[in-house]
Amino acid sequence: MLKTLLFSILLAVTAPGSIYDYNVEAIDGGKINFADFKGKKILIVNTASQCGNTPQYADLEKLYKKYQGKLVIVGFPANNFNQQEPGSNKEIQEFCTRQYAVTFPMAAKISVKGADMHPLYKWLLAESKAKHMQPEAVTWNFQKYLLDEKGNLVAVFAPKTQPMAAEVIAAIEKRYN
């Protein structure tokens, strides 16, 4: 408990306070500025091209199109689980476009756990721990983090939870204060 509290305090002191403080490299070399998404819900998903969950790309794209203008999905390729995302940014982008016609923003490949964890994921984990949301750690590819229109983390979905699952749709459609 004390260790978790100290970790949360350390992250709060060192990490930006809002999702809108983050800019990340896009898979195509540009930038993704989360401040551009104010007023929209944001679904952040760590992805991998060679995972049993990879077909979720198709439903993520359906979800993105269904709620276009109200929801932004940002994919974060990561090679943290059984080396299931070994490709370069270019290879990942080509795969996502060719296999799943992905049009939602994709970030450059990052790490979502360990000593080299990306700062945005450090922030997401600190937020999920502070709000006692499960799972509190990134457990596998395709874990999903939903933020409301004000940038507050409101839900975490386990990797096996399908993007079009009733609980995901309900969380997207819910109005948050």
DRENPA-3360 file (N, C-alpha, C; in nm, 2 decimals, always signed):
BEGIN
1 = MLKTLLFS = +0.08/-0.12/+0.00/+0.00/+0.00/+0.00/+0.09/+0.12/+0.00 ~ +0.19/+0.13/+0.09/+0.28/+0.25/+0.10/+0.36/+0.26/-0.03 ~ +0.40/+0.15/-0.08/+0.48/+0.15/-0.21/+0.39/+0.21/-0.32 ~ +0.27/+0.16/-0.33/+0.17/+0.22/-0.43/+0.15/+0.37/-0.41 ~ +0.13/+0.41/-0.29/+0.11/+0.55/-0.26/+0.23/+0.63/-0.30 ~ +0.35/+0.59/-0.26/+0.47/+0.66/-0.30/+0.49/+0.66/-0.45 ~ +0.46/+0.55/-0.52/+0.47/+0.55/-0.67/+0.38/+0.65/-0.73 ~ +0.25/+0.66/-0.68/+0.15/+0.75/-0.73/+0.19/+0.89/-0.71;
9 = ILLAVTAP = +0.25/+0.92/-0.59/+0.30/+1.06/-0.56/+0.41/+1.10/-0.65 ~ +0.51/+1.00/-0.67/+0.62/+1.03/-0.76/+0.57/+1.06/-0.90 ~ +0.48/+0.98/-0.95/+0.43/+1.00/-1.09/+0.35/+1.13/-1.09 ~ +0.28/+1.17/-0.99/+0.20/+1.29/-0.99/+0.29/+1.41/-1.00 ~ +0.41/+1.40/-0.93/+0.51/+1.51/-0.93/+0.58/+1.52/-1.07 ~ +0.61/+1.40/-1.13/+0.69/+1.40/-1.25/+0.62/+1.40/-1.38 ~ +0.49/+1.35/-1.38/+0.42/+1.33/-1.50/+0.33/+1.45/-1.52 ~ +0.30/+1.48/-1.65/+0.20/+1.58/-1.68/+0.07/+1.55/-1.61;
17 = GSIYDYNV = -0.01/+1.65/-1.58/-0.13/+1.63/-1.51/-0.26/+1.59/-1.59 ~ -0.25/+1.60/-1.72/-0.36/+1.58/-1.80/-0.32/+1.51/-1.93 ~ -0.41/+1.44/-1.99/-0.39/+1.37/-2.12/-0.36/+1.48/-2.22 ~ -0.42/+1.60/-2.20/-0.40/+1.70/-2.30/-0.26/+1.76/-2.30 ~ -0.18/+1.73/-2.20/-0.04/+1.77/-2.20/+0.05/+1.69/-2.29 ~ +0.00/+1.58/-2.34/+0.08/+1.48/-2.42/+0.08/+1.51/-2.57 ~ +0.20/+1.50/-2.63/+0.22/+1.50/-2.77/+0.30/+1.37/-2.79 ~ +0.26/+1.29/-2.89/+0.34/+1.17/-2.92/+0.37/+1.16/-3.06;
25 = EAIDGGKI = +0.48/+1.09/-3.10/+0.51/+1.07/-3.23/+0.41/+0.98/-3.30 ~ +0.37/+1.02/-3.42/+0.27/+0.94/-3.50/+0.35/+0.84/-3.58 ~ +0.28/+0.73/-3.62/+0.35/+0.62/-3.69/+0.41/+0.67/-3.82 ~ +0.35/+0.77/-3.88/+0.40/+0.82/-4.01/+0.51/+0.93/-3.99 ~ +0.55/+0.96/-3.86/+0.66/+1.06/-3.84/+0.60/+1.19/-3.79 ~ +0.47/+1.21/-3.80/+0.41/+1.34/-3.76/+0.39/+1.34/-3.61 ~ +0.30/+1.42/-3.56/+0.28/+1.43/-3.42/+0.13/+1.41/-3.39 ~ +0.10/+1.35/-3.28/-0.04/+1.34/-3.23/-0.04/+1.42/-3.10;
33 = NFADFKGK = -0.12/+1.53/-3.11/-0.14/+1.62/-3.00/-0.27/+1.59/-2.93 ~ -0.27/+1.54/-2.81/-0.39/+1.50/-2.74/-0.48/+1.63/-2.71 ~ -0.42/+1.74/-2.70/-0.50/+1.87/-2.68/-0.60/+1.89/-2.80 ~ -0.57/+1.83/-2.91/-0.66/+1.85/-3.03/-0.78/+1.77/-3.01 ~ -0.79/+1.68/-2.91/-0.90/+1.59/-2.89/-1.00/+1.64/-2.78 ~ -0.97/+1.76/-2.73/-1.06/+1.81/-2.62/-1.20/+1.81/-2.67 ~ -1.30/+1.77/-2.59/-1.44/+1.77/-2.62/-1.48/+1.64/-2.69 ~ -1.39/+1.54/-2.71/-1.42/+1.41/-2.76/-1.37/+1.31/-2.66;
41 = KILIVNTA = -1.43/+1.19/-2.66/-1.38/+1.08/-2.59/-1.26/+1.02/-2.66 ~ -1.17/+0.96/-2.59/-1.05/+0.91/-2.64/-1.04/+0.76/-2.59 ~ -1.01/+0.67/-2.69/-0.99/+0.53/-2.66/-0.84/+0.51/-2.69 ~ -0.76/+0.47/-2.60/-0.62/+0.44/-2.62/-0.60/+0.29/-2.61 ~ -0.54/+0.23/-2.71/-0.52/+0.09/-2.72/-0.38/+0.05/-2.75 ~ -0.31/-0.03/-2.68/-0.18/-0.09/-2.72/-0.21/-0.20/-2.81 ~ -0.14/-0.20/-2.92/-0.17/-0.30/-3.03/-0.05/-0.38/-3.07 ~ -0.08/-0.49/-3.14/+0.03/-0.58/-3.19/-0.02/-0.65/-3.32;
49 = SQCGNTPQ = +0.06/-0.67/-3.41/+0.02/-0.72/-3.54/+0.02/-0.87/-3.55 ~ +0.09/-0.94/-3.45/+0.10/-1.09/-3.45/+0.04/-1.15/-3.33 ~ -0.07/-1.10/-3.28/-0.14/-1.14/-3.16/-0.27/-1.21/-3.19 ~ -0.32/-1.29/-3.10/-0.45/-1.35/-3.12/-0.56/-1.25/-3.11 ~ -0.53/-1.13/-3.05/-0.62/-1.02/-3.05/-0.62/-0.93/-3.17 ~ -0.52/-0.95/-3.26/-0.50/-0.86/-3.37/-0.63/-0.83/-3.45 ~ -0.72/-0.93/-3.47/-0.84/-0.90/-3.54/-0.93/-0.79/-3.48 ~ -0.90/-0.75/-3.36/-0.97/-0.64/-3.30/-0.95/-0.51/-3.37;
57 = YADLEKLY = -0.85/-0.50/-3.45/-0.83/-0.38/-3.54/-0.96/-0.35/-3.62 ~ -1.02/-0.46/-3.67/-1.14/-0.44/-3.76/-1.25/-0.37/-3.68 ~ -1.28/-0.42/-3.55/-1.38/-0.36/-3.47/-1.34/-0.22/-3.42 ~ -1.21/-0.20/-3.39/-1.17/-0.07/-3.35/-1.20/+0.03/-3.47 ~ -1.18/-0.01/-3.59/-1.21/+0.08/-3.70/-1.36/+0.10/-3.72 ~ -1.44/+0.00/-3.70/-1.59/+0.01/-3.70/-1.63/+0.11/-3.59 ~ -1.57/+0.09/-3.47/-1.61/+0.18/-3.36/-1.57/+0.33/-3.39 ~ -1.45/+0.35/-3.45/-1.40/+0.48/-3.49/-1.50/+0.54/-3.59;
65 = KKYQGKLV = -1.54/+0.47/-3.68/-1.63/+0.52/-3.79/-1.77/+0.55/-3.73 ~ -1.82/+0.46/-3.64/-1.95/+0.47/-3.58/-1.96/+0.60/-3.50 ~ -1.86/+0.63/-3.43/-1.86/+0.75/-3.34/-1.77/+0.86/-3.39 ~ -1.74/+0.87/-3.52/-1.66/+0.97/-3.57/-1.71/+1.11/-3.53 ~ -1.62/+1.19/-3.49/-1.65/+1.33/-3.44/-1.68/+1.33/-3.29 ~ -1.70/+1.21/-3.23/-1.73/+1.21/-3.09/-1.62/+1.13/-3.01 ~ -1.56/+1.04/-3.09/-1.46/+0.95/-3.03/-1.33/+0.94/-3.12 ~ -1.22/+0.95/-3.05/-1.09/+0.93/-3.12/-1.03/+0.81/-3.06;
73 = IVGFPANN = -0.98/+0.72/-3.15/-0.91/+0.60/-3.11/-0.76/+0.62/-3.15 ~ -0.67/+0.60/-3.05/-0.53/+0.61/-3.08/-0.47/+0.47/-3.05 ~ -0.41/+0.41/-3.15/-0.34/+0.29/-3.14/-0.19/+0.31/-3.11 ~ -0.14/+0.23/-3.01/+0.00/+0.24/-2.97/+0.06/+0.10/-2.99 ~ +0.13/+0.08/-3.11/+0.20/-0.05/-3.13/+0.30/-0.07/-3.02 ~ +0.31/-0.19/-2.97/+0.41/-0.22/-2.86/+0.45/-0.36/-2.88 ~ +0.58/-0.39/-2.85/+0.64/-0.52/-2.87/+0.67/-0.59/-2.73 ~ +0.59/-0.55/-2.63/+0.62/-0.60/-2.49/+0.57/-0.74/-2.46;
81 = FNQQEPGS = +0.48/-0.80/-2.54/+0.43/-0.93/-2.50/+0.46/-1.03/-2.61 ~ +0.56/-1.12/-2.58/+0.60/-1.23/-2.67/+0.65/-1.18/-2.81 ~ +0.70/-1.06/-2.81/+0.75/-1.00/-2.94/+0.65/-1.01/-3.05 ~ +0.53/-0.98/-3.02/+0.42/-0.99/-3.12/+0.40/-0.86/-3.20 ~ +0.49/-0.77/-3.19/+0.49/-0.65/-3.27/+0.64/-0.62/-3.31 ~ +0.70/-0.71/-3.39/+0.84/-0.69/-3.42/+0.87/-0.59/-3.53 ~ +0.77/-0.55/-3.61/+0.80/-0.47/-3.73/+0.84/-0.33/-3.70 ~ +0.88/-0.26/-3.80/+0.91/-0.12/-3.80/+0.78/-0.04/-3.80;
89 = NKEIQEFC = +0.79/+0.09/-3.77/+0.67/+0.18/-3.79/+0.61/+0.17/-3.93 ~ +0.69/+0.17/-4.03/+0.65/+0.16/-4.17/+0.58/+0.03/-4.19 ~ +0.64/-0.08/-4.14/+0.58/-0.21/-4.16/+0.44/-0.23/-4.09 ~ +0.44/-0.17/-3.97/+0.31/-0.18/-3.89/+0.20/-0.10/-3.96 ~ +0.24/+0.02/-4.01/+0.14/+0.11/-4.07/+0.09/+0.04/-4.20 ~ +0.18/-0.02/-4.28/+0.14/-0.09/-4.40/+0.04/-0.21/-4.37 ~ +0.08/-0.28/-4.26/+0.00/-0.39/-4.22/-0.14/-0.35/-4.18 ~ -0.15/-0.24/-4.10/-0.28/-0.20/-4.05/-0.37/-0.14/-4.16;
97 = TRQYAVTF = -0.31/-0.08/-4.26/-0.38/-0.02/-4.37/-0.43/-0.13/-4.46 ~ -0.33/-0.22/-4.50/-0.36/-0.33/-4.59/-0.46/-0.44/-4.53 ~ -0.44/-0.48/-4.41/-0.52/-0.59/-4.35/-0.65/-0.54/-4.29 ~ -0.65/-0.42/-4.24/-0.77/-0.38/-4.16/-0.82/-0.24/-4.20 ~ -0.76/-0.18/-4.30/-0.81/-0.04/-4.35/-0.82/+0.06/-4.24 ~ -0.72/+0.05/-4.14/-0.72/+0.14/-4.03/-0.71/+0.29/-4.07 ~ -0.80/+0.37/-4.02/-0.79/+0.52/-4.05/-0.77/+0.60/-3.92 ~ -0.79/+0.53/-3.80/-0.77/+0.61/-3.68/-0.63/+0.63/-3.65;
105 = PMAAKISV = -0.59/+0.73/-3.58/-0.45/+0.77/-3.55/-0.37/+0.65/-3.49 ~ -0.26/+0.63/-3.54/-0.16/+0.53/-3.48/-0.04/+0.60/-3.44 ~ +0.01/+0.58/-3.32/+0.13/+0.63/-3.27/+0.25/+0.55/-3.32 ~ +0.37/+0.60/-3.31/+0.49/+0.53/-3.33/+0.50/+0.42/-3.23 ~ +0.57/+0.31/-3.26/+0.59/+0.20/-3.16/+0.65/+0.25/-3.03 ~ +0.60/+0.20/-2.92/+0.64/+0.24/-2.79/+0.66/+0.11/-2.70 ~ +0.69/+0.14/-2.58/+0.69/+0.03/-2.47/+0.58/+0.07/-2.37 ~ +0.50/-0.03/-2.34/+0.39/-0.01/-2.25/+0.41/-0.07/-2.11;
113 = KGADMHPL = +0.53/-0.12/-2.08/+0.56/-0.17/-1.95/+0.71/-0.18/-1.94 ~ +0.76/-0.19/-1.81/+0.90/-0.20/-1.79/+0.97/-0.07/-1.77 ~ +1.10/-0.07/-1.76/+1.18/+0.05/-1.73/+1.17/+0.15/-1.84 ~ +1.14/+0.11/-1.97/+1.13/+0.20/-2.08/+0.98/+0.23/-2.11 ~ +0.89/+0.22/-2.02/+0.75/+0.25/-2.04/+0.74/+0.39/-2.09 ~ +0.65/+0.41/-2.19/+0.63/+0.55/-2.24/+0.56/+0.63/-2.13 ~ +0.60/+0.76/-2.12/+0.53/+0.85/-2.02/+0.38/+0.85/-2.02 ~ +0.32/+0.85/-2.14/+0.18/+0.85/-2.15/+0.12/+0.72/-2.08;
121 = YKWLLAES = +0.18/+0.61/-2.09/+0.13/+0.49/-2.03/+0.16/+0.49/-1.88 ~ +0.27/+0.56/-1.83/+0.29/+0.58/-1.69/+0.18/+0.66/-1.63 ~ +0.14/+0.76/-1.71/+0.02/+0.85/-1.66/-0.11/+0.77/-1.66 ~ -0.13/+0.69/-1.76/-0.25/+0.61/-1.76/-0.26/+0.51/-1.65 ~ -0.14/+0.45/-1.62/-0.14/+0.35/-1.50/-0.16/+0.42/-1.37 ~ -0.10/+0.54/-1.36/-0.11/+0.62/-1.23/-0.26/+0.65/-1.21 ~ -0.32/+0.69/-1.32/-0.47/+0.73/-1.32/-0.55/+0.61/-1.28 ~ -0.53/+0.50/-1.35/-0.61/+0.38/-1.32/-0.59/+0.33/-1.18;
129 = KAKHMQPE = -0.46/+0.34/-1.13/-0.44/+0.30/-0.99/-0.51/+0.39/-0.89 ~ -0.50/+0.52/-0.92/-0.56/+0.62/-0.83/-0.71/+0.60/-0.82 ~ -0.77/+0.56/-0.93/-0.92/+0.54/-0.94/-0.96/+0.39/-0.91 ~ -0.86/+0.31/-0.87/-0.89/+0.17/-0.84/-0.96/+0.09/-0.96 ~ -0.91/+0.12/-1.08/-0.97/+0.05/-1.20/-0.89/-0.07/-1.23 ~ -0.95/-0.17/-1.27/-0.89/-0.30/-1.31/-0.89/-0.32/-1.46 ~ -0.79/-0.37/-1.52/-0.66/-0.41/-1.45/-0.58/-0.28/-1.43 ~ -0.50/-0.28/-1.33/-0.41/-0.17/-1.29/-0.28/-0.16/-1.37;
137 = AVTWNFQK = -0.25/-0.27/-1.43/-0.12/-0.28/-1.51/-0.16/-0.32/-1.66 ~ -0.08/-0.29/-1.75/-0.10/-0.34/-1.89/-0.07/-0.49/-1.89 ~ -0.17/-0.57/-1.91/-0.16/-0.71/-1.90/-0.13/-0.79/-2.03 ~ -0.17/-0.73/-2.14/-0.15/-0.79/-2.27/-0.18/-0.69/-2.38 ~ -0.16/-0.73/-2.51/-0.20/-0.64/-2.62/-0.35/-0.62/-2.63 ~ -0.38/-0.50/-2.67/-0.52/-0.46/-2.69/-0.60/-0.43/-2.56 ~ -0.52/-0.39/-2.46/-0.59/-0.33/-2.34/-0.64/-0.19/-2.38 ~ -0.75/-0.15/-2.33/-0.82/-0.03/-2.37/-0.84/+0.07/-2.26;
145 = YLLDEKGN = -0.81/+0.20/-2.28/-0.83/+0.30/-2.18/-0.92/+0.41/-2.24 ~ -1.04/+0.43/-2.18/-1.13/+0.53/-2.22/-1.13/+0.65/-2.14 ~ -1.11/+0.77/-2.21/-1.12/+0.90/-2.14/-1.24/+0.97/-2.19 ~ -1.30/+1.05/-2.10/-1.42/+1.13/-2.13/-1.38/+1.25/-2.21 ~ -1.48/+1.34/-2.24/-1.46/+1.46/-2.31/-1.38/+1.56/-2.24 ~ -1.35/+1.54/-2.11/-1.27/+1.64/-2.04/-1.13/+1.58/-2.01 ~ -1.10/+1.46/-2.07/-0.97/+1.40/-2.05/-0.96/+1.32/-1.92 ~ -1.07/+1.29/-1.86/-1.06/+1.20/-1.74/-1.07/+1.05/-1.78;
153 = LVAVFAPK = -0.98/+0.97/-1.72/-0.99/+0.83/-1.74/-1.12/+0.78/-1.67 ~ -1.21/+0.71/-1.75/-1.33/+0.67/-1.70/-1.35/+0.52/-1.70 ~ -1.27/+0.45/-1.78/-1.28/+0.30/-1.79/-1.15/+0.24/-1.84 ~ -1.13/+0.12/-1.80/-1.02/+0.03/-1.85/-1.08/-0.10/-1.89 ~ -1.05/-0.14/-2.01/-1.10/-0.27/-2.06/-0.99/-0.37/-2.08 ~ -1.01/-0.49/-2.03/-0.91/-0.60/-2.05/-0.89/-0.63/-2.20 ~ -0.77/-0.68/-2.23/-0.73/-0.71/-2.37/-0.84/-0.79/-2.45 ~ -0.90/-0.89/-2.38/-0.99/-0.98/-2.45/-1.13/-0.91/-2.47;
161 = TQPMAAEV = -1.15/-0.80/-2.41/-1.28/-0.73/-2.43/-1.29/-0.67/-2.57 ~ -1.39/-0.72/-2.64/-1.40/-0.68/-2.78/-1.44/-0.53/-2.79 ~ -1.38/-0.46/-2.89/-1.41/-0.31/-2.91/-1.56/-0.28/-2.92 ~ -1.64/-0.37/-2.98/-1.79/-0.35/-3.00/-1.87/-0.42/-2.89 ~ -1.80/-0.46/-2.78/-1.88/-0.52/-2.67/-1.97/-0.42/-2.60 ~ -2.08/-0.47/-2.55/-2.18/-0.39/-2.49/-2.13/-0.29/-2.38 ~ -2.03/-0.34/-2.30/-1.98/-0.26/-2.19/-1.89/-0.14/-2.25 ~ -1.83/-0.17/-2.36/-1.75/-0.06/-2.43/-1.84/+0.05/-2.49;
169 = IAAIEKRY = -1.94/+0.00/-2.56/-2.04/+0.09/-2.62/-2.11/+0.17/-2.51 ~ -2.15/+0.11/-2.40/-2.22/+0.18/-2.29/-2.13/+0.28/-2.23 ~ -2.00/+0.25/-2.22/-1.91/+0.35/-2.16/-1.89/+0.47/-2.26 ~ -1.89/+0.44/-2.38/-1.87/+0.55/-2.48/-1.99/+0.64/-2.49 ~ -2.11/+0.58/-2.48/-2.23/+0.65/-2.49/-2.27/+0.72/-2.35 ~ -2.21/+0.68/-2.24/-2.25/+0.74/-2.11/-2.20/+0.89/-2.11 ~ -2.28/+0.97/-2.04/-2.25/+1.11/-2.02/-2.18/+1.11/-1.88 ~ -2.06/+1.18/-1.88/-1.98/+1.19/-1.76/-1.98/+1.34/-1.71;
177 = N = -1.98/+1.36/-1.58/-1.98/+1.50/-1.53/-1.84/+1.55/-1.53;
% end
